[in-house]
Amino acid sequence: MFKGKEYMTQQQQVLVAEFEAEIESEYALCIAQIQKAKQAIEGATAGLTEQQQNLANSEIDALRKYWHERLESLINLASWRSPKLLQQLEKKYLQDIH
């Protein structure tokens, strides 16, 4: 995913290798958390007033936005560095998110 590794210091190479090893699990984590937040908002109707429900949902939506922005950062990096990897991850994890 990263080019110019032969010019990197040992410390830089380790950092890049660790990131590359974790990219799929990070992608999967973000997708899972977005789905959990979406489900939590959809299922939050029991015994609450509309105002209470809106307040609770806005808090959960803030978490969803955090995970979405984290995923978006990962997608932006991968789309420039490794479009093929990004396509593989999208195919694997986004097929049932909608």
C-alpha positions as CSV (number, residue, x, y, z in Angstrom):
1,M,0.0,0.0,0.0
2,F,2.9,2.4,0.8
3,K,5.6,3.2,-1.8
4,G,9.2,4.0,-1.1
5,K,9.6,1.6,1.7
6,E,13.2,1.0,0.7
7,Y,13.9,4.6,1.6
8,M,12.2,4.4,5.0
9,T,14.0,4.0,8.3
10,Q,13.4,0.8,10.3
11,Q,11.0,2.7,12.6
12,Q,9.0,4.0,9.6
13,Q,8.8,0.6,8.0
14,V,7.5,-0.9,11.2
15,L,4.9,1.8,11.5
16,V,3.8,1.2,7.9
17,A,3.7,-2.6,8.3
18,E,1.6,-2.3,11.5
19,F,-0.9,0.0,9.7
20,E,-1.1,-2.3,6.7
21,A,-1.7,-5.3,9.0
22,E,-4.6,-3.5,10.8
23,I,-6.3,-1.8,7.9
24,E,-9.0,-4.5,7.3
25,S,-9.8,-4.9,11.0
26,E,-10.1,-1.1,11.3
27,Y,-12.4,-1.0,8.3
28,A,-14.5,-3.8,9.8
29,L,-14.6,-2.2,13.2
30,C,-15.9,1.1,11.8
31,I,-18.6,-0.7,9.7
32,A,-19.7,-2.7,12.8
33,Q,-19.9,0.4,15.0
34,I,-21.9,2.4,12.4
35,Q,-24.3,-0.5,12.1
36,K,-24.7,-0.8,15.9
37,A,-25.4,2.9,16.2
38,K,-28.0,2.8,13.4
39,Q,-29.7,-0.2,15.1
40,A,-29.7,1.6,18.4
41,I,-31.4,4.6,17.0
42,E,-33.9,2.6,15.1
43,G,-34.8,0.5,18.2
44,A,-35.0,3.4,20.7
45,T,-38.8,4.0,21.1
46,A,-39.8,2.1,24.2
47,G,-41.4,4.4,26.8
48,L,-39.8,7.7,25.9
49,T,-41.3,11.0,24.9
50,E,-40.4,12.3,21.5
51,Q,-38.1,14.9,23.1
52,Q,-36.3,12.2,25.2
53,Q,-36.0,10.0,22.2
54,N,-34.6,12.9,20.1
55,L,-32.0,13.7,22.8
56,A,-30.9,10.1,23.1
57,N,-30.8,9.6,19.4
58,S,-28.7,12.7,18.8
59,E,-26.2,11.4,21.3
60,I,-26.0,8.0,19.5
61,D,-25.9,9.8,16.2
62,A,-22.8,11.7,17.4
63,L,-21.1,8.3,17.9
64,R,-22.2,7.1,14.5
65,K,-20.7,10.3,12.9
66,Y,-17.4,9.6,14.7
67,W,-17.2,6.1,13.3
68,H,-18.3,7.3,9.9
69,E,-15.6,10.0,9.8
70,R,-13.0,7.5,11.0
71,L,-14.1,5.2,8.2
72,E,-14.0,8.1,5.7
73,S,-10.4,8.9,6.6
74,L,-9.4,5.3,6.0
75,I,-11.3,5.2,2.7
76,N,-9.6,8.5,1.6
77,L,-6.2,7.1,2.4
78,A,-6.9,3.7,0.8
79,S,-8.5,5.1,-2.4
80,W,-5.3,7.1,-3.2
81,R,-2.8,4.4,-2.1
82,S,-4.5,1.2,-2.9
83,P,-7.8,1.4,-4.9
84,K,-7.9,-2.4,-5.4
85,L,-7.7,-3.0,-1.6
86,L,-10.5,-0.5,-1.1
87,Q,-12.7,-2.3,-3.6
88,Q,-12.1,-5.6,-1.9
89,L,-13.0,-4.1,1.5
90,E,-16.1,-2.5,0.2
91,K,-17.2,-5.7,-1.5
92,K,-16.6,-7.7,1.7
93,Y,-18.1,-5.2,4.3
94,L,-20.5,-2.9,2.6
95,Q,-22.7,-5.4,0.8
96,D,-25.3,-5.5,3.6
97,I,-24.9,-2.1,5.3
98,H,-27.6,-0.3,3.4
